[in-house]
Amino acid sequence: MSMIKAIQRNTASSEKGAKGLVKGIIACAFQNLAFMLPTSLLYFLVADMMNGGVTGGRIWFYVGGIAVCFALILVTTYFQYNNTYFTTYEESGKRRLSLAERLRKLPLSFFGKRDLADLTSTIMADCEVLEKTCSHFIPGLFGSLISTTIISVGLFAFDWRMALAALWVIPVSVLIVLLSYKIQDKTQAKTMAVKMACADGIQEYIETVRDLKANNAEQNYLKGLSGKIKNVEKQNLKAELINAVFVTGAGTVLKLGIASVAIVGAALLVNGSLSALTFFMFLLVASRLYDPMQAALQNLAAIIAIRTNVARMNEILDYPVQTGSETLTNNGCDIEFNHVGFSYNTGEVVLKDVSFTAKQGEVTALIGPSGGGKTTVSRLAARFWDNQKGEITVGGMDVSKIDPEKLMSLYSIVFQDVTLFDNTIMENIRLGKKGATDEEVLAAARLANVDEFAEKLPDKWNTNIGENGSELSGGERQRISIARAFLKDAPIILLDEATASLDVENETLIQTALSRLIKNKTVLIIAHRMRTVAGADKIVVLKGGVVAEQGSPDELYRRDGIYRNMSDLQSDSGKWKIK
């Protein structure tokens, strides 16, 4: 693996970002060397003073030297700033975008492993930590190591004995910090775990506050949440303490360098094997040499700590995406499941052997007991997941060989849980078709009966509906979702319990809209209410991961099987009344 590739891997950065980081390290090294130049100038000044004083000609030498030192410090600082801070922040923005783009292409199997709080933390908090590390820590650390190495060569050229006295503390200090490698890794992993538990708890509280209040359970929940917050505090203190022990220990050893220079230099000076000027020069260099190294050791500890953050990013970047052909080769839009088997990452087998055909121009309903695999079938049909066994085709085209985004152009999906955005009614519907005109949006909206309530609102179609449509009722939100499907006008319609949670009035309106939507299309309906599927052309009954029954509603009712039993049970439940 090349150096650039290794940097990319260890910093979750692009090739350009890795090269920018290398430039930043070099710039930091030159900046450290520039800051050492005044020390050299001071050495010559002391030498002149010991030899009778500074003559007129030498004054201009020192004036010019000061000007050169100032100019070099200014130039190196400018390049250091541009190649560390500016480049890093630009790369940080690209990193966030690349993570978001990668998430967009990942299959749903990935999102079963990472929840919303976790992913948000990766894109925001982890990126922020890495941003600071790449701008402040990594260039400073490796820049210091390079500059110290160059200076060390010069010191050995003067006097190897004094060089050893000044430099022995550096490898010892670095070794102390490196020994904390495994401890830092474990501590950081624990810290991240308690932070995620706390973030999940806060998110859960916000999402369920209504239910908690309704059940007088708010105080009990907050007690548990308070415990999670305290765990974060304790773990942060522990992590900082462990870090301080190693870094402070290394820093203490580093300070011994000045003492060893003084002791060794004094001994050599006494026996006459070292000049006073050389002794002074080593004391001067030692007083400046350890400052960047002190910061570098702190940086080394911080760099070790980011391994957990980088690993979380790389998990996203390394997860295999679904790929396939960009060309649709389907002949018609019949959906065929041929001996399909599927299991989730947990190992739970959901589908064992599922075979059926949903024909174009017909309504195919999927019913069955909970956990039978109905929703899984619809997700596999749209390639939200990839099946491990068998084959799924649309018009004879294997869906596993088609790019998911290209395949999705054939589907319009109406979910039970509608997702809306904090925007106008018009823009929420326009989501169904990029670049749709206002006339097209309005036409789709009227087909879905959205105009019935939109025209009564203060700003009509330009009314902002709040976060996830909080200003609308469930039926109104669902009609907007159906309007999107009308606007997209895809040949395949997936209806996932689209009317399950609605009142009778809204259900009737939405069923009317759906009747318009599904004409001449391949329709796959998931439903629990038998009256919803009574008019379907074909019913597929799923139970235990297999097709237990399939046929028309009348055929299945006459068979006296699962479908008839479910129909009779729901019919009986409709007669229930409060006694």
Phi, psi and omega per residue, in radians:
M1 nan 2.251 3.140
S2 -1.215 2.852 -3.128
M3 -1.040 -0.753 -3.132
I4 -1.102 -0.742 3.114
K5 -1.114 -0.706 3.123
A6 -1.107 -0.727 3.100
I7 -1.122 -0.746 3.095
Q8 -0.994 -0.783 -3.100
R9 -1.147 -0.752 -3.039
N10 -1.457 -0.159 3.115
T11 -2.185 0.104 -3.140
A12 0.870 0.798 -3.068
S13 -2.065 2.957 3.080
S14 -1.407 3.009 3.103
E15 -1.083 -0.719 3.109
K16 -1.115 -0.715 3.116
G17 -1.131 -0.674 3.111
A18 -1.132 -0.746 3.108
K19 -1.149 -0.656 3.085
G20 -1.112 -0.624 3.117
L21 -1.167 -0.693 3.090
V22 -1.082 -0.764 3.103
K23 -1.077 -0.679 3.115
G24 -1.110 -0.697 3.110
I25 -1.101 -0.795 3.132
I26 -1.101 -0.734 3.125
A27 -1.085 -0.711 3.100
C28 -1.125 -0.672 3.115
A29 -1.091 -0.806 3.117
F30 -1.150 -0.612 3.100
Q31 -1.120 -0.744 3.102
N32 -1.081 -0.708 3.118
L33 -1.155 -0.660 3.123
A34 -1.111 -0.659 3.110
F35 -1.233 -0.312 3.087
M36 -1.465 -0.308 -3.095
L37 -1.066 -0.726 3.081
P38 -0.995 -0.517 3.087
T39 -1.098 -0.752 3.100
S40 -1.091 -0.717 3.132
L41 -1.110 -0.706 3.107
L42 -1.142 -0.598 3.091
Y43 -1.068 -0.818 3.124
F44 -1.135 -0.638 3.129
L45 -1.107 -0.796 3.115
V46 -1.103 -0.702 3.114
A47 -1.057 -0.757 3.118
D48 -1.123 -0.717 -3.123
M49 -1.172 -0.577 3.104
M50 -1.282 -0.390 -3.116
N51 -1.760 0.379 3.051
G52 2.024 -0.041 3.081
G53 1.931 3.036 -3.103
V54 -1.607 2.041 3.113
T55 -1.378 2.986 -3.091
G56 -1.041 -0.735 -3.136
G57 -1.152 -0.599 -3.123
R58 -1.267 -0.417 3.122
I59 -1.042 -0.770 3.125
W60 -1.161 -0.513 3.058
F61 -1.078 -0.765 -3.119
Y62 -1.287 -0.624 3.060
V63 -1.088 -0.794 3.101
G64 -1.139 -0.671 3.111
G65 -1.096 -0.734 3.107
I66 -1.089 -0.747 3.134
A67 -1.104 -0.745 3.127
V68 -1.127 -0.772 3.121
C69 -1.043 -0.793 3.136
F70 -1.081 -0.766 -3.131
A71 -1.124 -0.762 -3.138
L72 -1.143 -0.704 3.093
I73 -1.088 -0.727 -3.140
L74 -1.126 -0.829 -3.107
V75 -1.147 -0.822 -3.122
T76 -1.142 -0.628 3.098
T77 -1.145 -0.693 3.103
Y78 -1.063 -0.860 3.134
F79 -1.165 -0.637 3.107
Q80 -1.100 -0.746 3.131
Y81 -1.108 -0.827 -3.107
N82 -1.129 -0.648 -3.047
N83 -1.605 -0.044 3.047
T84 -2.002 -1.181 -3.051
Y85 -1.180 -0.986 -3.080
F86 -1.056 -0.865 -3.135
T87 -1.093 -0.726 -3.108
T88 -1.136 -0.769 -3.117
Y89 -1.183 -0.606 3.046
E90 -1.131 -0.751 3.114
E91 -1.152 -0.640 3.133
S92 -1.064 -0.731 3.081
G93 -1.086 -0.750 3.114
K94 -1.137 -0.647 -3.141
R95 -1.096 -0.776 3.128
R96 -1.093 -0.726 3.134
L97 -1.160 -0.718 -3.138
S98 -1.155 -0.650 3.078
L99 -1.127 -0.770 3.122
A100 -1.116 -0.726 3.120
E101 -1.143 -0.689 3.103
R102 -1.132 -0.734 3.107
L103 -1.048 -0.641 3.140
R104 -1.086 -0.527 -3.066
K105 -1.688 -0.145 -3.097
L106 -1.308 2.562 3.073
P107 -1.243 2.858 -3.129
L108 -1.101 -0.362 3.133
S109 -1.011 -0.561 3.139
F110 -1.197 -0.689 -3.039
F111 -1.281 -0.199 2.998
G112 -1.264 -0.335 -3.123
K113 -1.651 -0.447 -3.050
R114 -2.190 2.219 3.131
D115 -1.555 3.112 -3.040
L116 -1.081 -0.799 -3.115
A117 -1.080 -0.678 -3.132
D118 -1.132 -0.829 -3.117
L119 -1.171 -0.701 3.104
T120 -1.088 -0.726 3.111
S121 -1.083 -0.677 3.140
T122 -1.133 -0.802 -3.086
I123 -1.252 -0.610 -3.077
M124 -1.724 -1.160 -3.026
A125 -1.167 -0.843 -3.127
D126 -1.090 -0.707 3.105
C127 -1.129 -0.634 3.122
E128 -1.155 -0.742 3.098
V129 -1.072 -0.796 -3.134
L130 -1.164 -0.623 3.096
E131 -1.032 -0.827 3.138
K132 -1.162 -0.699 -3.126
T133 -1.128 -0.761 -3.099
C134 -1.294 -0.396 -3.141
S135 -1.630 -0.612 -3.049
H136 -1.879 -0.654 -2.927
F137 -1.670 -0.995 -3.037
I138 -1.078 -0.881 3.119
P139 -1.046 -0.702 -3.141
G140 -1.117 -0.733 -3.120
L141 -1.130 -1.007 -3.053
F142 -1.273 -0.510 3.028
G143 -1.104 -0.719 3.104
S144 -1.135 -0.710 3.125
L145 -1.105 -0.707 3.136
I146 -1.175 -0.853 -3.114
S147 -1.130 -0.668 3.120
T148 -1.136 -0.668 3.105
T149 -1.095 -0.768 3.132
I150 -1.119 -0.776 3.128
I151 -1.124 -0.655 -3.140
S152 -1.063 -0.705 3.105
V153 -1.042 -0.758 3.110
G154 -1.118 -0.686 3.136
L155 -1.139 -0.701 3.101
F156 -1.142 -0.521 3.100
A157 -1.181 -0.531 3.101
F158 -1.345 -0.964 -3.109
D159 -2.842 1.992 -3.036
W160 -1.171 -0.538 -3.140
R161 -1.171 -0.802 3.114
M162 -1.214 -0.562 3.098
A163 -1.113 -0.764 3.092
L164 -1.098 -0.717 3.129
A165 -1.080 -0.588 -3.109
A166 -1.467 -0.515 -2.938
L167 -1.826 -0.237 -3.061
W168 -1.070 -0.479 -3.090
V169 -1.240 -0.424 -3.067
I170 -1.173 -0.942 3.110
P171 -1.090 -0.582 3.111
V172 -1.137 -0.763 3.135
S173 -1.123 -0.763 3.113
V174 -1.084 -0.718 -3.141
L175 -1.081 -0.698 3.132
I176 -1.058 -0.766 3.133
V177 -1.203 -0.683 -3.139
L178 -1.146 -0.547 3.112
L179 -1.126 -0.340 3.116
S180 -1.472 0.049 -3.045
Y181 -0.875 -1.014 -3.089
K182 -1.195 -0.695 3.129
I183 -1.090 -0.758 3.109
Q184 -1.082 -0.722 3.130
D185 -1.051 -0.845 -3.130
K186 -1.119 -0.750 -3.125
T187 -1.121 -0.744 -3.140
Q188 -1.147 -0.672 3.108
A189 -1.107 -0.737 3.100
K190 -1.142 -0.712 3.130
T191 -1.082 -0.770 3.136
M192 -1.143 -0.643 -3.131
A193 -1.124 -0.786 -3.133
V194 -1.233 -0.564 3.078
K195 -1.142 -0.751 3.126
M196 -1.162 -0.660 3.086
A197 -1.092 -0.702 3.106
C198 -1.172 -0.789 3.123
A199 -1.078 -0.735 3.099
D200 -1.087 -0.714 3.135
G201 -1.112 -0.743 3.122
I202 -1.130 -0.785 3.129
Q203 -1.085 -0.766 3.137
E204 -1.086 -0.706 3.129
Y205 -1.078 -0.796 -3.141
I206 -1.082 -0.732 -3.098
E207 -1.257 -0.473 -3.024
T208 -2.013 0.241 -3.057
V209 -1.030 -0.600 3.128
R210 -1.100 -0.820 -3.135
D211 -1.173 -0.659 3.114
L212 -1.098 -0.759 3.115
K213 -1.135 -0.718 -3.107
A214 -1.118 -0.489 -3.107
N215 -1.862 0.225 -3.129
N216 0.921 0.623 -3.089
A217 -1.886 0.129 -3.039
E218 -1.101 -0.803 -3.094
Q219 -1.118 -0.739 3.115
N220 -1.085 -0.713 3.137
Y221 -1.152 -0.733 -3.120
L222 -1.141 -0.534 3.055
K223 -1.075 -0.807 3.102
G224 -1.110 -0.701 3.125
L225 -1.151 -0.664 3.092
S226 -1.076 -0.664 3.086
G227 -1.101 -0.681 3.113
K228 -1.160 -0.676 3.112
I229 -1.148 -0.707 3.096
K230 -1.139 -0.620 3.091
N231 -1.098 -0.673 3.085
V232 -1.092 -0.786 3.135
E233 -1.057 -0.833 -3.128
K234 -1.094 -0.770 -3.102
Q235 -1.179 -0.647 3.087
N236 -1.110 -0.733 3.106
L237 -1.109 -0.724 3.116
K238 -1.108 -0.763 -3.141
A239 -1.105 -0.759 3.132
E240 -1.136 -0.669 3.131
L241 -1.121 -0.815 3.132
I242 -1.067 -0.759 3.113
N243 -1.081 -0.750 -3.107
A244 -1.143 -0.652 -3.127
V245 -1.035 -0.848 -3.087
F246 -1.291 -0.772 -3.102
V247 -1.186 -0.766 3.119
T248 -1.128 -0.707 3.085
G249 -1.055 -0.774 3.112
A250 -1.132 -0.700 3.124
G251 -1.130 -0.656 3.109
T252 -1.107 -0.775 3.094
V253 -1.064 -0.688 -3.122
L254 -1.074 -0.696 3.137
K255 -1.143 -0.398 3.104
L256 -1.133 -0.307 -3.135
G257 -1.047 -0.736 3.122
I258 -1.107 -0.721 3.124
A259 -1.113 -0.768 -3.129
S260 -1.162 -0.614 3.074
V261 -1.102 -0.757 -3.126
A262 -1.146 -0.759 -3.099
I263 -1.188 -0.885 -3.131
V264 -1.108 -0.745 -3.138
G265 -1.098 -0.732 3.125
A266 -1.098 -0.746 3.137
A267 -1.102 -0.767 3.127
L268 -1.197 -0.602 3.126
L269 -1.164 -0.695 -3.137
V270 -1.123 -0.769 -3.118
N271 -1.455 0.043 3.018
G272 1.444 0.170 -3.126
S273 -1.647 0.144 3.138
L274 -2.519 2.333 3.116
S275 -1.374 2.676 3.138
A276 -1.105 -0.607 -3.130
L277 -1.159 -0.754 3.107
T278 -1.129 -0.712 3.084
F279 -1.016 -0.808 3.118
F280 -1.081 -0.750 -3.133
M281 -1.058 -0.732 3.134
F282 -1.179 -0.678 3.070
L283 -1.098 -0.692 -3.140
L284 -1.141 -0.821 -3.138
V285 -1.139 -0.733 -3.131
A286 -1.070 -0.664 3.140
S287 -1.133 -0.451 -3.131
R288 -1.761 -0.482 -3.014
L289 -1.120 -0.658 -2.983
Y290 -1.438 -0.255 -3.112
D291 -1.089 -0.929 3.089
P292 -1.131 -0.543 3.120
M293 -1.209 -0.615 3.081
Q294 -1.038 -0.828 3.089
A295 -1.141 -0.634 -3.130
A296 -1.100 -0.675 3.127
L297 -1.135 -0.696 3.045
Q298 -1.103 -0.698 3.110
N299 -1.113 -0.668 -3.139
L300 -1.068 -0.734 3.101
A301 -1.095 -0.714 3.127
A302 -1.168 -0.648 3.128
I303 -1.151 -0.710 3.082
I304 -1.068 -0.660 -3.073
A305 -1.214 -0.404 -3.076
I306 -1.414 -0.067 -3.104
R307 -1.013 -0.652 3.129
T308 -1.138 -0.758 3.135
N309 -1.099 -0.767 3.140
V310 -1.127 -0.694 3.134
A311 -1.062 -0.662 3.128
R312 -1.168 -0.676 3.090
M313 -1.193 -0.777 -3.125
N314 -1.121 -0.490 3.069
E315 -1.058 -0.675 3.092
I316 -1.260 -0.825 -3.060
L317 -1.199 -0.496 -3.096
D318 -1.594 -0.261 -3.084
Y319 -1.139 2.271 -3.061
P320 -1.137 2.303 3.111
V321 -1.590 2.765 3.065
Q322 -1.397 2.200 3.136
T323 -2.135 3.054 3.116
G324 2.885 -3.103 -3.104
S325 -1.204 2.541 3.082
E326 -1.553 0.001 -3.103
T327 -1.887 2.207 3.080
L328 -1.490 2.226 -3.095
T329 -2.071 0.280 -3.075
N330 -1.222 2.529 3.035
N331 -1.924 1.651 -3.018
G332 1.486 -2.979 -3.075
C333 -2.342 0.570 3.010
D334 -1.191 2.281 3.079
I335 -1.719 2.148 -3.103
E336 -2.160 2.196 2.994
F337 -1.765 2.150 -3.071
N338 -2.123 1.677 3.108
H339 0.940 0.888 -3.070
V340 -1.449 2.326 3.033
G341 -2.206 2.550 -3.092
F342 -2.733 2.498 3.031
S343 -2.463 2.573 3.114
Y344 -1.379 3.045 -3.088
N345 -1.061 -0.440 3.139
T346 -1.223 -0.211 -3.095
G347 1.675 -0.126 3.134
E348 -1.176 2.115 3.113
V349 -1.430 2.066 -3.103
V350 -1.737 -0.800 3.103
L351 -2.051 2.272 -3.125
K352 -1.767 -0.898 -3.101
D353 -2.752 1.584 -3.049
V354 -1.954 2.163 3.108
S355 -2.393 2.181 3.018
F356 -2.947 2.931 3.110
T357 -2.236 2.232 3.011
A358 -1.779 1.895 -3.004
K359 -1.483 2.601 3.077
Q360 -1.138 2.403 -3.110
G361 1.513 0.008 3.140
E362 -2.150 2.769 3.046
V363 -1.812 2.064 3.116
T364 -1.905 2.159 -3.102
A365 -1.854 2.358 3.056
L366 -1.825 2.096 3.119
I367 -2.301 3.012 3.100
G368 2.532 3.014 3.135
P369 -1.087 2.762 3.082
S370 -1.038 2.414 -3.121
G371 1.484 0.093 -3.112
G372 -1.366 -0.313 3.081
G373 1.955 0.255 -3.075
K374 -1.100 -0.918 -3.125
T375 -1.128 -0.647 3.119
T376 -1.060 -0.726 3.119
V377 -1.034 -0.803 -3.127
S378 -1.140 -0.647 3.119
R379 -1.198 -0.667 3.095
L380 -1.167 -0.638 3.141
A381 -1.080 -0.633 3.138
A382 -1.618 0.089 -3.133
R383 1.043 0.652 2.925
F384 -1.196 -0.509 3.032
W385 -2.264 2.864 3.033
D386 -1.929 2.261 3.134
N387 -1.253 2.560 3.127
Q388 -1.575 -0.274 -3.066
K389 -2.464 2.559 3.095
G390 1.360 -2.834 -3.044
E391 -2.532 2.470 3.053
I392 -2.113 2.193 -3.108
T393 -2.201 2.644 2.977
V394 -2.133 1.941 -3.087
G395 1.046 0.609 -3.129
G396 1.465 -0.065 -3.110
M397 -1.665 2.165 3.136
D398 -1.187 2.026 -3.055
V399 -1.173 -0.447 -3.128
S400 -1.222 -0.213 -3.126
K401 -1.830 0.144 -3.118
I402 -1.987 2.417 3.089
D403 -0.976 2.256 -3.053
P404 -0.957 -0.709 -3.131
E405 -1.189 -0.634 3.084
K406 -1.203 -0.727 3.115
L407 -1.072 -0.661 -3.084
M408 -1.125 -0.297 3.091
S409 -1.146 -0.296 3.132
L410 -1.544 -0.163 -2.981
Y411 -2.049 2.438 2.844
S412 -2.057 2.244 -3.048
I413 -2.122 2.267 3.050
V414 -2.024 1.885 -3.110
F415 -1.534 2.802 3.032
Q416 -1.159 -0.791 3.106
D417 -1.609 1.826 -3.079
V418 -1.397 2.415 3.044
T419 -1.893 2.066 3.090
L420 -2.094 2.837 -3.078
F421 -1.995 2.734 -3.134
D422 -1.282 1.315 -3.067
N423 -2.658 -2.994 -3.124
T424 -1.366 2.872 3.068
I425 -1.042 -0.763 -3.120
M426 -0.995 -0.847 -3.082
E427 -1.267 -0.528 3.081
N428 -1.170 -0.621 3.087
I429 -1.298 -0.671 -3.096
R430 -1.084 -0.299 3.085
L431 -0.999 -0.454 -3.125
G432 -1.198 -0.378 -3.112
K433 -2.657 1.927 -3.131
K434 -1.073 2.277 3.088
G435 1.400 0.193 3.139
A436 -1.145 2.488 3.119
T437 -1.325 2.870 3.102
D438 -1.064 -0.647 3.139
E439 -1.113 -0.714 3.123
E440 -1.153 -0.718 3.124
V441 -1.101 -0.792 -3.124
L442 -1.139 -0.683 3.110
A443 -1.083 -0.768 3.107
A444 -1.143 -0.683 -3.131
A445 -1.105 -0.708 -3.140
R446 -1.186 -0.636 3.095
L447 -1.104 -0.524 -3.138
A448 -1.645 0.150 3.127
N449 1.125 0.427 3.100
V450 -1.229 -0.557 -3.108
D451 -1.053 -0.419 -3.110
E452 -1.037 -0.659 3.124
F453 -1.850 -0.475 -3.099
A454 -1.119 -0.683 -3.118
E455 -1.180 -0.317 -3.121
K456 -1.579 -0.168 -3.095
L457 -1.377 2.732 -3.064
P458 -0.932 -0.866 -3.132
D459 -1.798 0.257 3.125
K460 0.901 -2.124 -3.027
W461 -1.245 -0.297 3.133
N462 -1.713 0.309 3.104
T463 -1.310 2.257 3.065
N464 -1.325 2.234 -2.998
I465 -1.694 0.042 3.093
G466 1.414 3.069 -3.119
E467 -1.100 2.129 -3.117
N468 0.932 0.598 3.073
G469 1.203 0.613 -3.063
S470 -1.097 -0.370 -3.132
E471 -1.468 -0.054 -3.072
L472 -1.991 2.813 3.043
S473 -1.409 2.959 -3.140
G474 -1.064 -0.721 3.130
G475 -1.145 -0.672 3.127
E476 -1.174 -0.707 3.104
R477 -1.111 -0.721 -3.132
Q478 -1.142 -0.629 3.125
R479 -1.175 -0.594 3.055
I480 -1.114 -0.712 3.105
S481 -1.078 -0.716 3.118
I482 -1.195 -0.630 3.086
A483 -1.059 -0.678 3.054
R484 -1.014 -0.769 -3.137
A485 -1.111 -0.684 3.073
F486 -1.075 -0.756 -3.107
L487 -1.141 -0.719 3.127
K488 -1.176 -0.668 3.065
D489 0.964 0.826 3.111
A490 -1.411 2.707 -3.081
P491 -1.326 -0.237 -3.134
I492 -2.103 2.289 -3.138
I493 -2.027 2.206 3.020
L494 -1.943 2.112 3.135
L495 -2.009 1.917 -3.095
D496 -1.811 1.604 3.115
E497 0.898 0.806 -3.003
A498 -1.124 -0.397 -3.098
T499 -2.105 0.212 -2.978
A500 -1.101 -0.621 -3.020
S501 -1.869 0.358 -3.056
L502 -1.799 2.717 3.046
D503 -1.313 2.988 -3.018
V504 -1.070 -0.754 -3.097
E505 -1.099 -0.861 -3.140
N506 -1.168 -0.649 3.132
E507 -1.064 -0.713 3.127
T508 -1.123 -0.781 3.124
L509 -1.077 -0.748 -3.103
I510 -1.253 -0.634 3.073
Q511 -1.109 -0.625 3.061
T512 -1.094 -0.772 3.120
A513 -1.135 -0.718 3.141
L514 -1.131 -0.612 3.115
S515 -1.058 -0.628 3.080
R516 -1.256 -0.667 -3.044
L517 -1.157 -0.679 -2.938
I518 -1.548 0.033 -3.099
K519 -1.058 2.260 3.057
N520 1.059 0.419 3.133
K521 -2.091 2.893 2.988
T522 -1.446 2.082 -3.027
V523 -2.104 2.233 3.091
L524 -2.121 2.016 -3.070
I525 -1.961 2.310 2.970
I526 -1.841 2.175 -3.070
A527 -2.627 2.657 3.013
H528 -1.866 -0.485 3.127
R529 -1.388 2.158 -3.094
M530 -1.160 -0.522 3.140
R531 -1.216 -0.412 3.103
T532 -1.170 -0.579 -3.053
V533 -1.841 0.081 -3.085
A534 -1.058 -0.546 -3.127
G535 -1.657 0.174 -3.137
A536 -1.224 2.638 3.087
D537 -1.303 -0.556 -3.084
K538 -2.557 2.451 3.082
I539 -2.097 2.296 3.069
V540 -1.990 2.051 -3.131
V541 -1.688 2.083 3.130
L542 -1.832 2.303 3.093
K543 -2.636 2.211 3.104
G544 1.112 0.492 3.087
G545 1.431 0.189 3.103
V546 -2.348 2.845 3.047
V547 -1.408 1.898 -3.118
A548 -1.407 -0.636 -3.138
E549 -2.631 2.677 2.959
Q550 -2.744 2.566 -3.090
G551 2.691 -3.026 3.106
S552 -1.290 2.781 3.119
P553 -0.955 -0.746 -3.127
D554 -1.124 -0.753 3.141
E555 -1.069 -0.804 -3.100
L556 -1.185 -0.602 3.134
Y557 -1.168 -0.624 -3.140
R558 -1.248 -0.427 -3.116
R559 -1.274 -0.286 3.120
D560 1.041 0.861 -3.139
G561 -1.994 -2.519 -3.081
I562 -1.106 -0.784 -3.108
Y563 -1.041 -0.810 -3.134
R564 -1.110 -0.713 3.133
N565 -1.080 -0.775 3.119
M566 -1.124 -0.708 3.128
S567 -1.107 -0.783 -3.131
D568 -1.160 -0.693 3.137
L569 -1.111 -0.754 3.115
Q570 -1.189 -0.596 3.084
S571 -1.121 -0.721 3.118
D572 -1.177 -0.661 -3.138
S573 -1.152 -0.479 3.100
G574 -1.193 -0.326 3.130
K575 -1.572 -0.049 -3.104
W576 -1.166 2.503 3.095
K577 -2.583 2.745 -3.137
I578 -1.301 2.240 -3.131
K579 -1.741 nan nan
